[in-house]
Amino acid sequence: MAYFSSRPTSTKPPKAGAAFNALKRDIMLGTLAPGTGLTELELAAHFQCSQGTVREALLQLQEEGLVRRQGHRGTQVSECTEDEAIEMFRLRQQIEGSGMARVMRAPSRTLVKELNGLLEKMLVAAGASDELELAAFDRDFHRRIFEDANLPALDPILHRCLVHNHRFKISRSPMARDLEATALRHRSIIDAIEGGDVRRATAAMHHHIATIVDFGPEVFPEVIK
């Protein structure tokens, strides 16, 4: 494997976070295709850092499901299939739907304010045509809501689902999307939470998830009416 990025390598050895962010970006965009081999030695040379630093970055990517580390077979970029995307959307419906009901029992006083702040950041990213940055704030938005459900053991599962769904959507998109419209889709969720109506808030979340991708109506026909 020869890893070449369009971004220049810093003259100062980056930490694991910098290598992780660069690799994650290229995986999410599809620049590093599924099945691509990633070797610690070559990546260390590319990023001008130690193999230990690269190993830490690869372990982080493994936690998010973006790479597979398979012993003697080495590390490869994971697959990004429609079947997995569908199952992760279903998991999100269950986790975030149940979570919303718990959140609405006693949402924190800062929840709506923080969600509005994240929406503003999404809109700024949309204005800069930075879909990956928008997706990162999107994940923060959904995880911030789920934080108030007080189910911390499920947060890593939700995070992996969010990452995979965004990777699938971005890498499989045949054309540019209206990023501002993508950001504004979150407004109905905020309004429902602020209104204090658990049924409306849960329905808004279910509809949001069901309409993220084109095959949503086929997977969640009961939600799309």
Summary of the structure (lengths in Angstrom):
residues: 225
radius of gyration: 18.6
end to end distance: 47.7
largest distance: 54.9
contacts: 679
relative contact order: 0.12
helix: 65%
strand: 4%
